[in-house]
Amino acid sequence: MSKKRNITLKELALELGVSVSTVSRALNDHPDISNATKASVQELAKRLNYVPNLFARGFRSQESHILGVIVPNISHLFTSTVLKGVLEEAELRGYRVIISESKNNEGKQLEMLQTMTQFGVDGILMSLTKKISDIAQILQILNKVPLVLFDKVSDKIPCTQIVIDEEEAAFNAVEHLIGLGKKRIAILKETENSFNSEKRFAGYLRGLREHELPIDEKIILSTEDISLVNGRRLTNLLLSMKQRPDAIFAITDNAAIGAIKALNKFKVVIPNEIAVVGFSNSVNSTIIQPALTTVDQPGDTIGRTAVKYLIQEIENPKGDIGTITVEIKTNLIVRDSTFKV
């Protein structure tokens, strides 16, 4: 069986005995083309299953109406909610979306950036990898095509950035624990100086300082991978201390769920003895027992907002947009891990 391929405009034109430009204009319902010619072209295109080459059209018009999206981990629940917002908002505005995964690999991220510019996308939305050693190539891309960063961003890249108010969200979480009477609050965070981790750590420190609570380095624990497994492991370290914390703030839900599992294993009463707060409001936060109090990250809103700002830049290339940081507000969802029955 011969391999199927797309029919081209040139082949349609040869079949009908007209020019390629006539076929193209007929398919695009151009007023200069007669209704009879339009009908002939459209009937043949339908019969031969002609599919327009969007990339070729984009190269000719300098507009593809396609957005590129690059994320570190496409299977992450928060990422999926962001992508849902991106896809829905882009469709509303007449744009298609190409999604790619960097797998938290800087080389892969640069490769995807270059590929998308070669495809002729009108603009790119990107959430950065954890480690960025060289931003020079990203800055080069920024000179070629509009770029908007979201979630994982960098103040070294001068572009529009869509984030949640990380520091304020963490501050509110810590203040909630203090309001419960907790005075020795541990934090589980990332070892690396990622934007998200540092902002949440800053909110944690501000919460302690504003309420005049001591900052104890012994209960500030870090790990490279802030996962469920490491959340459990770090909580085991906290439980081995002579002076245990009375609350744990984890900068991800996974780490917080790991903490709850460790506390449950050693029959620590939650939240009376140790309360727990997470960050992201994942599906698992309602499955674990007790249900996890957590900061809600509005991924759908982040995705929609990122698309709006990117299209604004695409459609106003000479506009004075500059570097803008847009902070999306969050809410603390209070559940049983901090609520005394």
N, C-alpha and C positions, 0 to 999 in steps of 0.2 A: 504494500500500500504506500503510495507516495505521500510525502509529508505535506500537510496543509500549510498554506501561507496566506497572509493578508493580501487582498486585491488592492492595487494602487490606483491613484487618480489617473495616471497615464494610461493604464489598461482600460479603465472606463471610457476615457476619451477616445482611444483607438477603436473600441467596440462601436461607439456611437458616431465616429467620424467628426468629432468636434475637438476644440482645443482643451488643454488641461485647465486653463483659467475659466473656461465656460462651465466645465464640470464642477469646479470648486465653487464658483459663484451660484450655480444652480442648487447645489447642496446646502448652501448658506442662505438660500431664499433671497438672492440679490434682485433688486427691482429692475435691473437692466436686462435680465434674462426672461424670455417669454414663458408663459405658463406651460405651454406644450413642451418646451425643452426641459423645464424643471421636472415635469411629470415623467418624461422619458429617462432622465438621469436618475431620478429617485427610484423609479421602478427597476432599473438595471442594478442600481446599488443594493437594493433590497434583495433582488434575485441572486446576486453574487455574494451576498453577506459582506458587503464592504463595511469596514470599520475605520473611522477617521484616525489618522496618526496625530495624536495630540501634541507630541513632542515636535514633529515637523511643523505643525501649525504654529507652535510657540516660537520656533526659530524664525519663521517668516514674519510673524506679527510682533515679536519681542515680548509677547504676553502669552503664557501658557495657562493661566488661571489654575495653577497647581502649586500647592504649598508642601514643602518638605518638613517632616518632623523627625527629630532624632532624640531617643530616650536611652538611658542606661540599661533599663530592664523592663521589657515590654510586658512581662507576666506579673509585675508588682501591682497589687490591687489599687493603690493610690494612682499609679500611672494609668491604669485602665480607666479610672474615672476622669482623669485629665483628658485622655484621648477621646473619650465619649463627648466631652464638651467641645473639643477641637473639631471633631468630625461633624457634629451637629451645627456648630456656628459657621464652619466653612461652607457647608452645603447651603445654608440659608443665604450666604453671600455669593453663591455661584462659583465656589472654588472646590477642586478636588484635592485629596491629600495622599501623599506617599509617606509611609511610616517605616522607620528603620531603627535598629537596636545597636547601640555601641558596645553592649556587654561590659560597660564600665572600663573599656579599653581605649586609651587616648589615641593610639594609632588608628583603631577602627573608627573612632569618632571623626578624625581628620579625613579618612578615606570616604566616609559617608558624606561629609560636607562637600568634598570635591566632586563626588559622583552626582550629588543633587544639583550643583551649579552646572555641571556638564549636561544634565538632563534639561536644564533651562527652567527650573522652578522659579516662580515669581518671588518667593521669600522662604525663609527657614525658621522654624521654631525648634529650640534645642534646650534640653536639660543636660548639664555638663556631667562628665565622668568625675569620680571622686578625686582623682589625681590629675592635675594639669601642670605639666612641666614647662610648656612653651605655648604662649598665646599668639605668637607671631603669625602663624598660619591662619588662625581664627580671625585675626585682624585683617589679613589679606582677603578672606572670604567676605568680611564685613564691607570691604570696598567694592565688592562685585554685586552683592545681593542683600536686601534687607534681612536683618537677623534679630530675633527676639528670644531672649533666654527666659526660662521659667523654672521654678522650684530650686534646682541646683544651679546657682549663678556665680558670677565673679565680679567684684568691683573693678577689676583690671580691664574688663571688656566694655568699651563705651557704647552701649546699646540699651534699648528698652528691656527692662527686666520685670517679670511678674512673679511675685513671691507672696507668701503669707507673712503676717507680722509675727515672725518667729520669736523674737525676744519678748514681746508683749504676751504672746500665748503662753510661753514658759513661765513668765512672771505670774500670770493669772493662775496657772496650775499650782505653783508653789504657794501663792497667797491662799488658795483654797485649802491646802494642807495645813497651813499655819492657822487658818480660821477654825480648823477642827481641833486645835490645841497641840498640833505636832511641832516639836521644837528641834528635833535632830533628823534632818531630811537629807537622805543620800541621793546622789544622782548617778545614773548609768549613761555614759556618753561615748562618743567616738574618740579614738586616739588621734586620728588625723584632724588637721585644722580645716574641716569642711565648713562651708558657709552655714549650713543648717545647724550643725552641731555647735559651732561657736556662738551663734545667735541664741540658741536655746540655753546654752551654758550661761551666757550673759544675763538672760532673764532669770535663771535660777539664782545667780549671785545677787542680782538686784533685789530679788524677793527677800533673801536672807538679810541683806544690809538694811533695807527699808524697815524691816521689822526687828532690827537689832539682834539678830540671832548669829551665833558664832559660825564661822566658815571653817569646817574641819576637813583638811586634806585627806584624812584617812577614809572618809566616806564619799569622796569624789573618785569614782572608778571609771576607767576608760578601757575600751577594746577596739581593735581595728574593725571587726565585723560586729555591728550592734544587732545581733540576732537573738532568737529565742534561746538557743543553746548557751550563748555567752551571757544572756540575761540571767539564766539559771545559775551559771557558774559564778558570776559576780555576786549574786545574792547569797550564794553559799559562803563566799568570803565575808560578806557583811554579817551573816549569822554566826560566824566563828569568832567575831570580835567580842571582847569583854563588854564593851558598851555598844549595844546594837542601836541602829537607827530606829526611829518610830514611824518613818515614812520613806518611800522610795519613789523618785521621779525618774522615769526612763524616757529617753528622747525618741524611742520608737515603741509602737505597740508590741512588736515581737519581743523586744527585751523585757517589757513590762509583763507580758504573759509568761516568759521564762521565770521572772521574779515570782509571780504568783504560784507557779508550779513548785518552785523551791520552797516557798513558804508553806504551801499545802502539805508537801512531803514531811516537813518537820513540825506540822500541826501548829503553826503560828496562826493566831486568830487575826483574820483580816476583816475590817481595818482597825479593830480595837488595839491590837498590839503593833501592827505595822500596816499602814495604808499604802496603796500603790496607785500611781497615775501614769498613763502612757501618752502616746502622741501619734495621731493619724486617724483614729476612729475606724479601724479596719473591721471586717466582718468577724474575725476571730475575737474581737474585744467583747462581743456579746455572747460568745459560745463558752469562753472560759468561766469557771466558777471560783470565786464570785466574779460577776461581770465587771469589766474594767472601766474605770473613770478615765476619760481620754480627751485630748484636744481634737476637735473635728477639723480636718483639712478639707475645705470645699474644692475638691479636684475639678468638678464640672465647671465651677465659676472661674477657676484659674485657666482652664483650657479655653473657654469662651472669651475671656478677657485677652488672653495672649493672641488669639486670632484677630480680634477687633483691632488691637494695636498694630499687628503685623500688616493687615490689609490697609490700614490708615497710611502706613509708611509706603506700601507698594503703590497705592493710588495717589499719593502726594509726594513723589520723589524729591521735589524741590522744597518741600515744607521744612520748617525749622523745628524738627522733632527732638533731636539731641538725645542725651542720656536721661531716661526716665525710669524711676523705680516705683512700681505700682504695688502697694501692699494690700492684700485681701484680708479682711477681718476673719477671725476664727471664733469658735464657741467651745466652752468646756462642757462636755457631756458627763454629768455626774451619775455614777452607777454604784453598785454595792462595794467596790473595792475601797471607796472612801466614805460610804454612807452607812452609819451605824443603825442597825435595825432596833 
